[in-house]
């Protein structure tokens, strides 16, 4: 019996029972096969080298239906046509007169667990870090995936996860987007070159095309391919949820994220993403409850910590937010503006300016997202300066959607100059009312 995610390779073909795909190993193109014929092929492949009786095939493929034995003949004929198999000189499916059918060619299994144990453990360690993506864990994930790929350059899942890691490093303000997003694209394309049928790689590339290229049509096409390849792709559902949230379609975003949660309920990231979706929707009480739950799963996830504190700010709980932000032992990359914003909103302008000066003097080479300066100056009411930083956010591209959906920027969005500058870029038409 196959394991989770396991596929079979034989002759010129690859069979993926989970995704219900029969593909050419040379081109990666899907080969159409009727549902009953596909199920019968799986039965034969899983019992390759063994004669499988007609009755066994009937009971396995049509367990709840009354069918005639000719149904088996028709399904076998469809399989032979798909495989280009000659019944007189069969390479794949042989008829054993009076007994049944036998899949005669050698079958090899393919799957993550079929790699050498050390490579697979590197992948598992990286995936664990990726599903709780704070700055520290993302950098650890990058290291694990890069080591796994160095040992096995054809490891598609590791390449795809590395692409998502780079994407998140740029999205969460840990690395400059102009550095991390091209790296993400290169890893995703490398994965697709090896396996054109990878739903995960299509999904990650779709998010890169949406978030960095602002190409809605291209992103939609790639995501549609991801779902066609694997309707239960966790990565695709999660990224669609994030994208819908960036487009302001909050109910749809939450529905997509709940579907992802049903697939991977223990992934810390998806629980945090749901809290962030509530936050961007302006449902701050719901956000607090969800983020507190997330932090019980992993108390060190910096993005969840930051969004929880900002939810307090949006509700006017300034003292509670300050107590929370001031009590954090370390301020991690991508979250360094929180305390300054809280001071500004609480009316402690001198403290806010002190934090702003400290932020501007961080060590050379340490990346600070321009979005942080937008938010601090907006909280201080310095719209002229905030708008100057808006230009840099737009130039970096990757975090431009936050200018539209971040609740703490609602006052700045009311400034006609903001609307004018944003619409001049053409991004307003792309991001507002777009389709995933």
N, C-alpha and C positions, 0 to 999 in steps of 0.2 A: 504493500500500500504506500501511496505517496505521502510525503510530509508537507507541512504548510509551505505554499509557494513553490513546490517542487514541479519541475517540468521534465519532459522526456525528449531526448534527441535520438533520431534513427534515420539512417540514410540521408536523404536530402531535406528532411523535415524536422520541425520542433513542435511538440504538442504541449499546450498549457491548459490543464484541466480546470484550474481555478478561473482563469480568464476566458475559458472556452474558445481557445484560439489554436488553429492549425496554421503554421506559417512555414514559408520557405526559409531554410537556413542561409541560403545564398543572398536572397534579396530582402528578407524580412517581411515580405508581403503576405497578408492573410489569405488563406485559401478557403472559400466558402464550403460549408458542409452542413446538411440538414441536422437538426438537433438530435434526432434519434441515431443517425449515423455517427455523429460525434461521440455520443455516449457509448455506442457499441465499439468504436475505435479505442476509447479509453479502456474499456474492459479487455480488449484484445492486447493492447500495449502493456497494461499492468500485469497480464498473465502471459507475456511473450515466451515462446518456446513450449507452451503448454496447449494441448488441444482443448478448446472450450466448446462445450456442447450447445446446440441450438436452444435447448430448454434453459440452460444457464443464462444464455444471452437474453432470451425472452423475459425471464424473471428479473434480470438485472436492469435491463433498459426500459421495459414496459411493466413495472411491478404492479401497477394499479389499473391496467387496461387489458381488455380481451382482444388479442391480436392473433393473426394467423402466422404460421411459420414463414410464409412468403415475405413478411415484414423484415425478417432477418436477411433474406436474399436481397431485397431492395436496398437495405442499409449497407450491406457488404458491397453491392454494385456501386453505390454512391462513394464509398470509401476508395474502392479501386480506381474509380474515375478521378477522384481528387488527387490520389497518389500517383496516377499514371501507371497503374499496375496491370499487367497482362494476366488474366485468369489462367491462360494456358501455360504461361511460364511466370508464375508469381514471384515477385521479389519480397513482397510485404505480407500479403494475406493468402494463405494456402487453404484450399478446401480438403478436408480429410473425410473422404466418402463414408457416410454412415455414422460419423462421429461428431463433426462440427468444423470449426475453423481454428487455424493456428497462425499467430503472428510470428514470422520466421526470422526476420532480420534482427541484428543485435540492437538492443535499446540501452541507452545510458541515461542516468538521471542527472539533472542539473538543478542546483538550488544553493542558497547561501550556506547551508550546513555541509555541502559537499566539498567545500574548500578546506584547506589545511586548518587545523584547530586554532593556531595562533592568529592567522589572518582573520578568521571568522570572529574570534574574541576581540580583536581590535575593532572590527565593525560593530559588534554588539556594544562595546564600551563607548564608541563614538555615538551610536544611536541613543544610548542612555543619556549622554550629555546633551545631545541635540533636543531631546524632548523636555528639557528644563533649561531653556536657552538664556541664561544670564551671560554677561560678558565673559566671566571666567570659564563657564562651562562651554561656551561656544569656541573659545580658543583651545580648550582641551579637546573638543570634538574635532576641530580641524586637524590637530596633531594625530589623533587616532585614525581618522579616515585617510590622511596622507600616508601614514605608515602601512595601512592595509592595502592601499593602491600601489605603493612601492613594491609590496610583496606580490601583488596580483593586479597588473594594470587593466585586466579585463573585468574587474569586479564592478558590475554596473550599479548595484545598490550603493556601494561605497562611494562611487563617483557622483551619484545623484544626491546622496546625503551631504557630500562635500560641497556640491553646488548650493544646496539649501543653507548650509552653514555660512558660506560666503555671503549669500543673500541677506541672512539675518544679521551678520556682522555689520553690513552696510545699513540695514533698516533700523537697527537699534543704536546707531551712533557710536559703535565701537571702532569702526574703520571708515575712512572716506569712501563714499559710494563710488567715486570714479576709479577707485582701486578694487573694491570688493565685487561690484556687479560685473565687470568684465571677467574676473576670475570665476564668478558663478556661472556666467554664460559658457565659458570655455569648458568647465567641468560637465555641465548639462549636455552640451553638444558632443563631448567625448563619450558620454554614456549612450546617447542616441546613435552614435556611429557604430558602437558595439552591438546595441540592441534597439533597433528602431521601434520595437513594440513595448518599450518601457513606459508604462502609464506615469510612473513617478517622475521620470525625466521630462516628459511632456508637460506635466503640471508645474514643475519648478521653472522650466524655460518659459512657460506661459506667464508666470508671475514676474519674471525678469523683464519680459517684453512689455507687460503692463506697467510695472512700477518704474522702470528705468527708461524705456523707449517711449512710453505713453502711446503705444500702438494698440488700441482697443480691439481692432479687427483681428490682428495677428494673435493677440493674447486669447481672444475668444476661440479662434480656430484651434490653437494648441490645446486649450483646456477641453474642448469638445472631443479631440482625439484621445486625451487622457481618460475621459469617462467612457468613451467607446471601447477602449482597451480594457479598462477595469472599473466598472461602476462602483466598486467598493474601495476605491483607492483613497486611503486616509489622507495622504498629502494633498490630493486634489480637493477634497471636501474642505480641508482646513484652509487652504489658500484661497479658495472661492469665498469662504466666509470672511477672510481678511479683506479681500478685494471688494466685496459687497459693502462692508463697513466703510471702506475708503470712499465709496461712491455715495454714502449716506443712505443706503438701503438696509436699514438696521434690522428689521424683522427678518428679511431674507438672510442676512448675515448670520443671525442667531440660529436660524433653522439649519443652515449649512454647517455651522460649527457643532450643533447638536448631533448631526449625522456623523461628523468626524468623531465626536465623543463616543457614540455608540460603537464605532469600530475599534477605537483605542481608548477605553475609559480610564486607563491609568496613566496616560500621557499628561504630565504636568502642564505642558505647553498649551494643550487644547483647553484645559480648565481655566488657565489664565487668559487665553484668547477670548473665552466667553465673558469673563469679567471685563476685559477691555472693550468688547462689543457693547456691553451695557453702559460703560463709561462714555463711549463715543455717541451712544444713543441718548445720553442725558438721563439715564436711569441710574442715578448715583447710589441709591440705597441698595438696589440689586447688585450693582458693581461691587460695593463694599462686602456684601454677604458672599458673593462668588469669589472675590479675591482673598478674603480671609480663609475660605475653604482651600483655595489653591496654596496659600502660604502654609497651611497645616500639612500639605503634601510635600512642600519644599520651601522652608522658611527663608532661603537665601536667593530666591529668584528676584533679581533687581527690578525687572520690568513690572512685575506684579506689585512689588513694594511701592514703586513710584506711582503707579496708577491708583493704588489704594490711597496714598496720601493726597493725590490730586483730587480724588473723589471727595475727600473731606473738605478740601478747599472750595470745590464747586458748591457744596452744601453750606458754606459759610462757617464751617467748624475750624476756624483758623488756629485756635489754641491746640486742638487735637492734632491737626496736621503738623504744626510746628513741633509738638512733643514727639510725634512720630519721626519726622525728618531729622530733628536734632539728636534723637536717640540712636540713630544708625551709626555703627562704628566706622564704616567705610563708605565712601562715595565712589561708586564704580563708574567706569567709562560708559558714556551714553546716558547717565542719570545725574550729571553733576550740577544741573541747574535747579533742582527741586527746592533746595533750601532758600535760594535767592528769590524764587517765585513766591514761596510761602511768606517770606519776610515782607515782600512788596505788597501782597494782598492783605496782610495783617496790619498794614500801615507802618511797619518798621522800616522806613525807607533808608535810613543810614545803614542798617544791618544788610539790607538788600544790596546797596551800592558796594558795601565791603565785600560781599560774596561775589558780586559781579566783577570787581577788581581782581579778586583771587582767581576767578575763572579765566580772566583775560591773561593772567600771568602764569598759567599752567605750563609745565616744561615744554620746551621746543620739541616738536615732533609728536606730541600727544594731541590726537584729533579731538576737537570739540565741535559738534554739529552746529551750524549757523542757526538752526531752528531753536536752540537753547537761548541764543541772544535775542531772537525775535520774541520769545515768550517772556523773558525777564523784562525787556524794555516795554513790552505791551502791558505787563503787570504794573510797571512804574508809571505808565501813562506817557512814555516817551515814543509817541507814534512815529515821529520823523525818523528816529534812529531805528526803530523796529522795522520800518518799511525799507530802509537800506539793507537790513539783514534779510528781509524777504527776498530781495533780488538774488542773494547768494543761495538761499534755499531752492529757488526756482532753477538757478544755474546748475545746482547739484542734481536736480531732477527727482532722485529716489524718494525724498520725504516731502515732496510738494503736496501730496494729498492731505498731510497733517495740517496744512494751512487752512484747509476747508473744514475739517471735521473736529479739530482739537477744541473742546469746550472752553478752555482757558483763553482762547483767542477770539471769542465772540465779539468783544468790544473792538478789537482791531479790524475784524471783518466788516464792522459797521462804518468804517472810515471809507468814504468814496474813493480815496486815493489807492486803498488796498484793492478794491474791486477793479479799478482801472488798470493797475499794474498787473494784476493777475490775469485779466482778460487779454491784455496785450500779448501775453505769451502764447495764447491759444489753449492753455491748459484748462481754463474754465469750461470750455465746450467739451473737452475730453473727459474731465473728471465728474462733472455734474450731469447726472442722468444717464451715465454710460451703462453699457451692458457688460457682464463678465465674459 
